[in-house]
Amino acid sequence: MKRLPPLNALKAFAVAAREGSFTQAGEVLHVTQGAISRQVKQLETALGTPLFVRVHQAVELTPAGKELAHTLQRLFSEMEAAVYKASGKHRPQMLSVNVPPTFATRWLAPRLSDFRARYPHIDLSIKTDPIATVREARSLDCLIVYAEQPWPRVVCEPVMKERHIMVSAPSLWNEGHPPAIPGATMLHVLDGGSRLPVWERWIAEHGPRALDVRPGLTFSTLDQAINAAIAGAGVVIVDEAMVVRELQSGELVRHNPLYVEGPFAYWFVLPQNQAPTPARVSDFRDWLMGRVAQD
């Protein structure tokens, strides 16, 4: 090979390797999936070796692809750092993180200004995709998962455990008394195709044992159930950490001091075994754990 392949083809390949997807690489580079595919094909032709293999509906790197991707990502990173250094500017760092939807809107979003003030050089890319395996998370720097048990074979640290309380809107209260549970509309949340058994666990621990918890309204997300409760649609058993602002503002009122812990928790996961851990990931992890402890 007398000369290097085109820089655009090298960049397209490097981003596709990092994202694990031609479609996502196209979104990052603001081109079509087809354009990425053509650039990669051009590079493979120039090198005379395949860089990707198709596995089901995904793509995986070949041994040659892995080696080239590792080198290119380091070189592009060094090139970017050199350009920022020459310009006298601080180099921004992108951190890609996936979090559960309700955690994103009700816990993370209200605290992002604090993170930004502490780490202005880190640009967060926040997703709320339904990720269930390490393979699905390989393009991310880190993620927060909602699960009963930690993920195996990766760094997985507990962030916070659920602490369920009973709340409703003040419009349902009568002279300082909460609505009577027998007869009240119960709000439920789906987990896939079935309802989360939060009411069943509450009744098992606090009663009344004879209460039929099947009637009520069911929502696809906890955030929807909370908004319905704020509007006075019924009573909800909810993770206390997700309604801090509503309890403080009086939009929701806690029925009693009782609570039920777990069994689910939020976990901080590193899907890639990088040593050492990138500074931007460590900074986000330390900030996250510090805010949870502070709250």
Protein Blocks (a to p, Z undefined) as FASTA:
>chain_A
ZZdcdfklmmmmmmmmmnopaklmmmmnopafklmmmmmmmmmmmnopafbdcehjbccd
dfklmmmmmmmmmmmmmmmmmmmmmnopacdddddddddfklmmmmmmmmmmmmmmmmmm
bccdddfbdcfbfklmmmpmbdcdddfbdcehiacddfbdcdddddddfklpgghiacdf
bhpacddddehjaccfklmmmmmmnopfklcfkgccddfbfklmmmmmmnopaccdddfk
lmmmmmmnomaccfblcdcehjbdcddddfbacddddfklmmmmmmmmmmmmmZZ
